[in-house]
Amino acid sequence: MYNLSYFKENNPDVVIGFMKQHPFAMLIGVDENNKPVATQVPMLLKARDGDIFLQGHIMKQTDHHKAFEKNKNALAIFSGAHSYVSASLYTNQQQASTWNYMSVHAKGEFIFLDDEQLQMMLDEVTAHFENNAASPSLYKHLPEKITCSV
């Protein structure tokens, strides 16, 4: 992403608010062979001691999981509204068109949770996104062995 000061938001509250509004982030890393891996993950933001932590879940033994075991560097991209802007709208129409968009790029290190922390985080994530304390799909209501059917 271009780092142009006149398009950059410097208010951390606005940036955090944007990330909370658009929690389905693209999580990007690099495996041990320097090949990129990426997946979209719903994320929760946590603030502790002046730092921001992103919490989400990826399945074990996937290329993403294996990549983050070898290389902890991660990039999460939160994307929002976007739109093509045609140069036909400009006074000088003989120049390049552009794209207007909003996004936040958050860089950091990937940390795996232990089993107890993972269960607490999954409970919190499903409760947040289910937004219904009576939902049978809350993590705490799921059987230990899950079979998928769609």
Secondary structure, DSSP 8 states (H G I E B T S, - for coil): ----GGG----HHHHHHHHHHS-EEEEEEE-TTS-EEEEEEE-EEEEETTEEEEE----TTSHHHHHHHH--EEEEEEEEEEEEE-GGGSSS-SS--EEEEEEEEEEEE-----HHHHHHHHHHHHHHHH--TT-TTSGGGS-SS-----
